[in-house]
Structures are given as structure tokens and as C-alpha cells.
Amino acid sequence: MSLKMPPPDQAVLARRGEIAAALRAIVPGDGGVIDDAKALRVYESDGLTAYRQPPMLVTLPQTTDQVSRVLKWCHANNVKIVPRGSGTSLSGGALPLEDAVLLGMARFNKVLHIDYEDRLAVVQPGVTNLGVTKAVEGAGFYYAPDPSSQIACSIGGNVAENSGGVHCLKYGLTTNNVLGIEMVLMDGEIVRLGGGRALDPAGLDLLGLVVGSEGLLGVVTEVTVRILPKPETARAVLIGFPTVESAGQCVAEVIASGIIPAGMEMMDRPAIHAAEAFVRAGYPLDVEALLIVELDGPSAECDHLIGEVEAIANQNGAMSCRVSTTEAERLAFWAGRKAAFPAVGRISPDYYCMDGTIPRRRLPEVLRRMEELSQTHGLRVANVFHAGDGNLHPLILYDANQPGQLDRAEAFGSDILKLCVEVGGVLTGEHGVGVEKRDLMPVMFTETDLAHQQRVKCAFDPQLLLNPGKVFPTLHRCAELGRMHIHNGKVPFPDLPRF
Ligand SMILES: Cc1cc2nc3c(=O)[nH]c(=O)nc-3n(C[C@H](O)[C@H](O)[C@H](O)COP(=O)(O)OP(=O)(O)OC[C@H]3O[C@@H](n4cnc5c(N)ncnc54)[C@H](O)[C@@H]3O)c2cc1C
């Protein structure tokens, strides 16, 4: 692994036994603290498996009070903390550190309160994304953001990553569907952010700041989410195209026409074939690109919009067009898309999932240039992504057992993200920065931008104990940051440690 992390604090490592005993006193009982080397290996990576590091210790608290006391003790004893939900992050956000305690939130798994009148649910952060929908679907409600990992990923992780999914095009990302949180700061203080029932709480939007902050500002211990009534009708359209460019052009034109589909996803030939072989979704195999477009709402509106989407598709040379006629068929269309990542895992020993966002009108050009990059780096790429949002997920196929292939995959991924920024896009869409995109942050932000972002981190965690090594390519001591001067957009930090 070529990843550079902060050097471990040897003084902390020498106190491992004492730290485990202190944490056991706070989180007693079976599984409260894990220090056995074999058991720690379970936590050595998240969904970004290219990087692995067993944690110093794991603790699995069950109450907010325990989280608060763990953080307070670690704060007083200068011990770092890495929060973890279900460990599905694709950017290495939950990657452990050698000298840090991994704080797992898996035992915070209860739905605390449901209010159908106010359309909200209060849940603990370890509840899975799908678990929220399961809790309310009997009453005809659902939770809209639906990452493909929804069966496993936790709401706490979704908040930390501002996660998205197929239906976020119309219903917004996590940030648009979270109403309030309870969070524990690194010094143990318990705070509540956001309004819960009120749409626009007074004061600065600190909730907006915390959603997407990747476990760097506090540990989320309770989440109030918006729940929505299920739409009267939802129908999906499968549209096959002769080229990825024509499919990309169709996406751009549908959005430009003012239609906002509930979801609009694209898969290219390698992804279509892998998904079809895996789940038999009924995808056409003679096309180069496939769009799945879902329209929802009153049935007459759906029929009208489907007609408009079909017309735009035909103008862009669509080869085939199938509209779902039953709920089972609609779910089958989505099953292939949702299983696309594991399906691609069957055609390549390893894959590296990238995540960048571009202006939708640049889709055809970017897809073409990605194909050229694939030739340059000598690695295949399968594309499956949230086309309506311009959120790309190229899956770079490689074999970690072949010397040099991981390095080539990383270089290819880095070129893709630079291309996203070059065309006016951004480094991430929904997977976060973590360690994966950390060193690319200067491609998008100046030193001054990054210094200001770190000032926010310092306001919450001045000792830099929460999830260090993630997001910021260089972490400056907060005291020095407060005294910094900016010359010509450059921040001079001559004597500060860098990693
Ligand atoms: C097959 C697959 C498909 C995926 N599809 C999507 C997709 O469609 N859309 C999408 O957005 N993502 C997707 N992901 C990525 C991932 O599932 C999301 O980022 C998810 O939100 C991570 O949740 P988690 O519970 O696994 O968090 P973890 O991986 O455990 O942690 C992620 C980050 O959140 C922090 N964190 C976790 N819990 C807390 C807490 N309680 N308080 C503070 N910080 C916390 C961690 O420190 C870390 O920085 C996919 C992943 C996989 C493996």
C-alpha cells in the first residue's frame, strides 16, 4: 500500500493494556472492548480493501453516556478515536489507525420513535439504511436515500458520508433527509443539532456542517430522519443505446427538458453483462449502454413523462425501450443495477470503485476520455453510475496479486478524478474523501481553502484526535493554524509536521 499515514504515537502504544482496562470500566461486559489480535483483524479495513491496518483496540459502546465517557477519557489521555458504522465506506473513512481506538456503533441498532403525522423517525446510528424503510413500510412510508449498500450500511455512516443513492436525484442526498442529530464531541460533551420537527432551526446550520464531515467532528449517537409516503405509482424504463455517448447525451437532454426522474442510472457493456449474468434482470446484451429511468407520482403523470423520455431516447438513437408493467418487473430492472458492484467482482479478482461528479452535459466527453485513459493505463473499466446526478462510479478492474496492478489502478483512478475537476466537476459525489481522495484535495482546493476547512475541524476537535489522517492531505496543529498568515494565496507552515 502506498498510503502515507501519521506515524503512530509510541507512548500511546506502550499504554495499550492500561487503555483497554480504562475502556472496560466504561463499557463492561462481553464484547465491550476487543483487544485480541485475531478478533481485531475483522476491523482492519472497510469497503476500500486495498488498505488494511488492524486497530489498537475496538470498543463497542451501547449508550450515549458510554460514548461520552469513552471520548472524555481518550481526550484527557491523548488517545485517538476512529468512529465506525458498518464498515462499508469505499473511501477508507473507517480505516483504523495503529495507535487509535476504533469506536464501533453497531450496537446502537434501535428505531426509537416513529411519527407518521410529522413524517419523521428517530433512530440510533447503527440502524441500517434499509432498516429505516423496513420499520415504516407497513404504514406506506419509506426513507428516500438508498445507497446500493443499503442492506448493510448504517444511518450514522450515511450521515458522516452524506450518502446518496438511486433516488437522490429527485429526493435529495442524506443532507436533505436528516432533520436533527445527537452527537458527542471529542471532549465528551453531548450536543443536539438541527431542528427535529422544525424545518428551519435558529442559528448557524451546524447540522449541515456535520452531515458529510466523515467522522472528523464528533460521534453521532441519534438521528432524526424524514420519512415519505410511497408514491402512488413508480415505473422504470430500460433503454438500450448503441454508444455510451448517445446514452450520455440522452441523460443530458432529459434533465435539460425539465423532467426530474426518481432515478436515472447508466451501465456500460461490461457492467451490463456482469449484472445480467449475476441476477438475470432481463437486460439487453446487444447494446453498448443501458439507461434505467424511473418515473414516479400519480399514474397519469408517470405515463406522460414516460412518453417524453421515450421520445428523447429515440431522438438519440435508442435501440430498445422496455417499460415495466408490474412491480416485480420494476424491481427486477433495479436488481441488476443494485447488484452491479458484486457482479463486477465476479469478472475481476479486484476492483477499485471511483466516485466523482461532473456537469451532466459533459457526460459523453468524459466517458470517451475515460475509455482513452483505460487504454493508457492498460486496465479495463466498467461504468455503472448515477447518470442523472452526473455522479460517476467507474470500477477499475485489476488483480492485486499481479505486481504493479494496484499502483496502476490508483494512478488511473487519480487521472479520472482530475478529469472530473478539469471539466468543472468535483472529487466526490457520495463516497466521501477518506484516505482515498485525501491527497487529491489540492487538485480542487487551494492551501487557503484547506486551511479554512481545517479551522472548522479545530473548532470541534482542537487536539485532532478524531479520525486523523482522513480528508486533509496535511494536518496542521490548531494553535499554529490560528496564527497563520496568508501570502499570495499560500499558507507558510515551515516547521510543522506533515505526513
Ligand atoms: C457494494 C457497495 C455499494 C455502495 N453503494 C453506495 C451508494 O450507492 N451510495 C453511497 O453514497 N455510498 C455507497 N457505498 C458506500 C458506503 O456504503 C456509504 O459511504 C455508507 O454511508 C457507509 O456507511 P457505514 O455504516 O458502512 O460507515 P463506515 O464505513 O463504518 O464509516 C464511514 C465513515 O463514517 C464515519 N462514521 C460512521 N459512523 C459514524 C457515527 N455514528 N458518527 C460519526 N462518524 C461515523 C466513519 O468514521 C467513516 O469516516 C457503497 C459501498 C459498497 C460496499
The ligand as an SDF file (V2000), in Angstrom:
LIG
                    3D

 53 58  0  0  0  0  0  0  0  0999 V2000
  -21.2850   -2.5130   -2.5570 C   0  0  0  0  0  0  0  0  0  0  0  0
  -21.3120   -1.0950   -2.0670 C   0  0  0  0  0  0  0  0  0  0  0  0
  -22.1850   -0.1910   -2.6610 C   0  0  0  0  0  0  0  0  0  0  0  0
  -22.2300    1.1350   -2.2140 C   0  0  0  0  0  0  0  0  0  0  0  0
  -23.1190    1.9860   -2.7980 N   0  0  0  0  0  0  0  0  0  0  0  0
  -23.2060    3.2580   -2.3490 C   0  0  0  0  0  0  0  0  0  0  0  0
  -24.1560    4.1550   -2.9230 C   0  0  0  0  0  0  0  0  0  0  0  0
  -24.9420    3.8150   -3.8050 O   0  0  0  0  0  0  0  0  0  0  0  0
  -24.1680    5.4260   -2.4470 N   0  0  0  0  0  0  0  0  0  0  0  0
  -23.3390    5.8410   -1.4450 C   0  0  0  0  0  0  0  0  0  0  0  0
  -23.4090    7.0060   -1.0570 O   0  0  0  0  0  0  0  0  0  0  0  0
  -22.4280    5.0150   -0.8940 N   0  0  0  0  0  0  0  0  0  0  0  0
  -22.3500    3.7380   -1.3050 C   0  0  0  0  0  0  0  0  0  0  0  0
  -21.4350    2.8890   -0.7430 N   0  0  0  0  0  0  0  0  0  0  0  0
  -20.5010    3.4030    0.2980 C   0  0  0  0  0  0  0  0  0  0  0  0
  -20.9560    3.2180    1.7520 C   0  0  0  0  0  0  0  0  0  0  0  0
  -21.9040    2.1840    1.8830 O   0  0  0  0  0  0  0  0  0  0  0  0
  -21.5070    4.5270    2.3460 C   0  0  0  0  0  0  0  0  0  0  0  0
  -20.4790    5.5030    2.4010 O   0  0  0  0  0  0  0  0  0  0  0  0
  -22.1110    4.3690    3.7440 C   0  0  0  0  0  0  0  0  0  0  0  0
  -22.7450    5.5580    4.1500 O   0  0  0  0  0  0  0  0  0  0  0  0
  -21.0990    3.9930    4.8160 C   0  0  0  0  0  0  0  0  0  0  0  0
  -21.8400    3.6150    5.9650 O   0  0  0  0  0  0  0  0  0  0  0  0
  -21.1860    2.6600    7.0610 P   0  0  0  0  0  0  0  0  0  0  0  0
  -22.1540    2.4880    8.1610 O   0  0  0  0  0  0  0  0  0  0  0  0
  -20.6860    1.4240    6.4520 O   0  0  0  0  0  0  0  0  0  0  0  0
  -19.9930    3.5790    7.5640 O   0  0  0  0  0  0  0  0  0  0  0  0
  -18.4610    3.2040    7.7960 P   0  0  0  0  0  0  0  0  0  0  0  0
  -17.8710    2.6400    6.5570 O   0  0  0  0  0  0  0  0  0  0  0  0
  -18.3220    2.3930    9.0240 O   0  0  0  0  0  0  0  0  0  0  0  0
  -17.8630    4.6480    8.0700 O   0  0  0  0  0  0  0  0  0  0  0  0
  -17.8910    5.6300    7.0730 C   0  0  0  0  0  0  0  0  0  0  0  0
  -17.4620    6.9730    7.6760 C   0  0  0  0  0  0  0  0  0  0  0  0
  -18.4280    7.3790    8.6110 O   0  0  0  0  0  0  0  0  0  0  0  0
  -17.8530    7.6180    9.9000 C   0  0  0  0  0  0  0  0  0  0  0  0
  -18.8860    7.1900   10.8500 N   0  0  0  0  0  0  0  0  0  0  0  0
  -19.5740    6.0280   10.8700 C   0  0  0  0  0  0  0  0  0  0  0  0
  -20.4780    6.0250   11.8500 N   0  0  0  0  0  0  0  0  0  0  0  0
  -20.3520    7.2250   12.4800 C   0  0  0  0  0  0  0  0  0  0  0  0
  -21.0210    7.8420   13.5820 C   0  0  0  0  0  0  0  0  0  0  0  0
  -22.0020    7.2250   14.2540 N   0  0  0  0  0  0  0  0  0  0  0  0
  -20.6270    9.0800   13.9520 N   0  0  0  0  0  0  0  0  0  0  0  0
  -19.6520    9.7300   13.2960 C   0  0  0  0  0  0  0  0  0  0  0  0
  -18.9920    9.1960   12.2500 N   0  0  0  0  0  0  0  0  0  0  0  0
  -19.3530    7.9690   11.8390 C   0  0  0  0  0  0  0  0  0  0  0  0
  -16.5700    6.8040    9.8900 C   0  0  0  0  0  0  0  0  0  0  0  0
  -15.6060    7.3600   10.7520 O   0  0  0  0  0  0  0  0  0  0  0  0
  -16.1500    6.9200    8.4440 C   0  0  0  0  0  0  0  0  0  0  0  0
  -15.4660    8.1290    8.2390 O   0  0  0  0  0  0  0  0  0  0  0  0
  -21.3650    1.5650   -1.1610 C   0  0  0  0  0  0  0  0  0  0  0  0
  -20.4940    0.6490   -0.5640 C   0  0  0  0  0  0  0  0  0  0  0  0
  -20.4620   -0.6520   -1.0110 C   0  0  0  0  0  0  0  0  0  0  0  0
  -19.5150   -1.6050   -0.3420 C   0  0  0  0  0  0  0  0  0  0  0  0
  1  2  1  0
  2  3  1  0
  2 52  2  0
  3  4  2  0
  4  5  1  0
  4 50  1  0
  5  6  2  0
  6  7  1  0
  6 13  1  0
  7  8  2  0
  7  9  1  0
  9 10  1  0
 10 11  2  0
 10 12  1  0
 12 13  2  0
 13 14  1  0
 14 15  1  0
 14 50  1  0
 15 16  1  0
 16 17  1  0
 16 18  1  0
 18 19  1  0
 18 20  1  0
 20 21  1  0
 20 22  1  0
 22 23  1  0
 23 24  1  0
 24 25  2  0
 24 26  1  0
 24 27  1  0
 27 28  1  0
 28 29  2  0
 28 30  1  0
 28 31  1  0
 31 32  1  0
 32 33  1  0
 33 34  1  0
 33 48  1  0
 34 35  1  0
 35 36  1  0
 35 46  1  0
 36 37  1  0
 36 45  1  0
 37 38  2  0
 38 39  1  0
 39 40  1  0
 39 45  2  0
 40 41  1  0
 40 42  2  0
 42 43  1  0
 43 44  2  0
 44 45  1  0
 46 47  1  0
 46 48  1  0
 48 49  1  0
 50 51  2  0
 51 52  1  0
 52 53  1  0
M  END
$$$$
